[in-house]
């Protein structure tokens, strides 16, 4: 059974909270990552954390889609094969 994107939001919230030492209650799914203090370097750090945590490879070109927890969850779902085919090798 294919997991919907929503199933990954809680997991992404946990990774964001752990990686950036944030209170999970403050990490809203639709809040821009910048509001959480996650800049462009932070998005790279988040991508790396997701790759390690899930054992997937996420194309660096997809960083532009890392705008909020929901969008990160969508990219993760695609990388895991539950929402598309973005689990490509890094360029």
C-alpha positions in Angstrom: 0.0 0.0 0.0 1.3 3.5 -0.9 1.8 5.9 2.0 0.3 9.3 1.4 2.5 12.4 1.8 0.8 13.2 5.1 2.3 10.1 6.6 5.8 11.6 6.2 5.1 15.0 7.8 5.4 13.7 11.3 8.6 11.9 10.4 10.0 15.0 8.7 9.0 17.1 11.7 11.0 14.8 13.9 14.1 15.0 11.7 13.8 18.8 11.5 13.4 19.0 15.3 16.3 16.7 15.9 18.7 18.1 13.3 18.1 21.8 14.3 17.3 21.3 18.0 13.8 22.7 17.7 10.8 22.0 19.8 8.6 19.7 17.7 5.5 21.6 18.8 6.9 24.7 17.1 7.4 23.0 13.8 4.2 23.7 11.8 3.8 21.7 8.5 3.1 24.8 6.5 5.5 27.2 8.2 8.3 28.3 5.8 11.7 26.7 6.8 13.2 30.2 6.9 10.8 31.0 9.8 12.4 28.0 11.6 15.8 29.5 11.1 16.7 27.0 8.3 18.5 28.8 5.5 20.0 27.4 2.3 22.9 25.7 4.1 20.3 24.4 6.6 18.3 22.9 3.7 21.4 21.0 2.5 21.9 19.8 6.1 18.3 18.7 6.2 18.6 16.9 2.9 21.7 15.0 4.2 19.9 14.1 7.5 16.9 12.7 5.5 19.3 10.7 3.3 21.0 9.2 6.3 17.8 8.6 8.3 16.0 6.9 5.4 18.9 5.5 3.4 17.8 7.2 0.2 19.5 9.6 -2.2 17.7 12.9 -2.9 18.8 14.9 -5.9 20.3 18.3 -5.0 18.2 19.9 -7.7 15.2 19.2 -5.5 16.4 21.6 -2.7 14.3 24.3 -4.4 11.2 22.4 -3.3 12.3 22.4 0.4 10.1 25.3 1.4 8.2 23.9 4.4 7.7 20.6 6.2 4.9 19.5 3.8 7.0 20.1 0.7 10.0 18.3 2.3 7.6 15.4 3.1 6.5 15.3 -0.6 10.1 15.1 -1.8 10.8 12.4 0.7 7.7 10.4 -0.4 9.0 10.6 -4.0 12.5 9.5 -2.9 11.1 6.6 -1.0 9.0 5.6 -4.0 5.7 6.3 -2.4 4.9 9.4 -4.4 6.9 9.4 -7.6 10.4 8.7 -8.9 12.7 11.4 -7.5 15.1 9.1 -5.7 17.7 9.8 -8.4 21.5 9.9 -7.9 22.9 13.2 -6.9 24.2 15.4 -9.7 
